[in-house]
């Protein structure tokens, strides 16, 4: 029952710029519109868990809803999913005493076993509870100098082993790590 993160990061470790923007993810020309394995990854998961900020960013994309899998939005502050997205995402209201392990247990009990974890604070919370089993991180050749960091402070180091590394478009590096325990 793996929990996996799959995202792009700047060389200096940010997953969004200072304004929460993601335009920098497209700084490398991609004339063939390669998805770099994202569709295959999405086929391998059961559901997504994302935080409110990531959900609001996705809602702002100028394209149709990008996910065919169930999306669960975790938030302490969001009171409901906007009407236009109620058939696309479900709010999991997080209480102060709730843990990421509680969320995983809830979704596992509902039949969702392989979970895609997305969003800065959400990823950091899952890492703090040592609940990330795999990380697929594509490093984009840009230094943002600030923004939303991928990683935060941890009580103790977490070790990962490199499963694979691919150079994409002779510019980006996609690394796939597995948690070693």
ABEGO torsion letter per residue (X at the ends): XBBBBBBBBBAAGBABBAAGBAAAAAABBBAAGBAGGAAAAAAABABBBBBAAAAAAAAABBBBBABABBBBBBBAABABBBAAAAAABBBBBBBAABBAAAAAAAAAAAGBABBBBBEAAAAAAAAAAGABABBBBBBBBBBAGEEBBABBBBABBBBBBBABBBBBGGABBBBBBBBBX
